[in-house]
């Protein structure tokens, strides 16, 4: 195992756990330059069974990996929060030379894929949760002081310690017995000085106790003396201190940062000072030890690492469910190709693609109404219509892989009952068209080449229907994203538009395409009212 000075704090328990199994021989190398890596390569001298584990994707590791010939030895890199979320090192690492990448959470895996979307084509991506040596963290026999709150971490802005002062100030309004104990390592001068200034400014001098920088050996006893651990971090990949406190008997109050839901129950997460105060006042110590034993014991982490080392299967991308939200609505999106333009946007934002347009759509699509999605792609707009709006969806998507993905998107959210999916193109007349896939990074550019004659089905051709022939029910809204076939689709929907007068969202990439669309719609009484999105999508409403 190769480590760097100052970035070795997550390894000791894992090293001891692996060595204790007797299944592997482990040696640690603290890398200061190429010579130490050469020494590690000499020690790991059997390429058929030996592996090199790089702890953190941090300089000089990416450069060393790039210029080293590993001779068939297994190369494993474990990525933590800082190098993926705050630095460019993950994006710059030569992943084709790495066999396995390990992250500590699904959320971190998503962050890694944002930075390196092609990674899984060459490298196996694993999520292995951190493990805790439960023998070190044991609840006390005697009850802890019920008014003692713990806060621990480095004095850095990400740890957000001033929020802990706000929570304490609000608690003291209820009861003067509350105390906040801070065990903190040095960090950023700005944060340290701000905290020291605010304590007397907020009248907290007698209620805040600075316990200093404690060694790791002292942390179990420190946690055991607290009734509650207050975590105010803006982001954690896991949160060792939270797990340690829970194992030692503390109740928890955890700021609901990105990824917190993967580890910590809703019952301990807060978003406001008032929510934190309610959690702390209702604290019940000792209730989360079982959660840590079941999910985060060191034995589970060790077993997962041994399974990784035993698995020699080639890399293969796997579907991941990306959390997605719009207002109060919560759902998931199946991620199959992180490099794809739309999927990468969903992965990066946790929000619907083209959300401003969809928010406008929400105003026009009542629950139970029919939304017609022509060019549904992977189901972004269909999911919004069915999930956020509560509408029924008739989706047209001629590309088989995209149609299957669209169906999977709604099924992943329990909404398949609101979807009717037709794997067909839509045009001016029934027939066949040639399917022309978009580039690998943007399946949204998939288009149909018209002109294939009736009955000319063959390789790469898809059926085309006319909307007037297949749509009898009144749609509230129709969306068209058909890469140049807008005029053909609208020409085949003259009866639908005349009878039902739905709102239309039509993507037109060029002025010529917009002119052709307007020439069809203006005689029907439609006018362009607004434009959305990077690829201009016009809202047409009937007068």
Buried (B, 14 or more C-beta within 10 A) or exposed (E): BBBBEEBBEBBEBBBEBBBEEEEBEBEBBEBEEEEBBEEBBEEBEEEEEBBBBBBBBBEEBBBBBEEBEBEEBBBBBBBBBBBBBEBEBBBBBEBEBBBBBBBBBBBBBBBBBBBBBBBBEBBBBBBBBBBBBBEBBBBBEEEBEEBBBBBBBBBBBBBBBBBBBBBBBBBBEEEEEBBBBBBBEEBBEEBBEBBEEBBEEBEBEEBBEEBEEBEEEEBBEBBBBBBBBBBBBEBBBBBBBBBBBBBBBBBBBBBBBBBBBBBBEEEBBBEEBEBBBEBBEEBEBBBBBEBBBEEBBBBBBBBBBBEBBEEEEEBEBEEBBBBBEBEEBEBBBBBBBBBBBBBBBBBBBBEBBBBEBBBBBBEBBEEEBBBBBBBBBBBBBBBBBBBBBBBBBBBBBBBEBBBBBBBBBBBBBEBBEBBEBBBBBBBBBBBBBBBEEBEEBBBBBBBBEBEBEEEEEEEEBBBBBBBBEBBEEEBBBBBBBBBBBBBBBBBBBBEBBEEBBBBBBBBBBEEEBBEBBBEBBEEBEBEBEEEBBEEBBBBBBBE
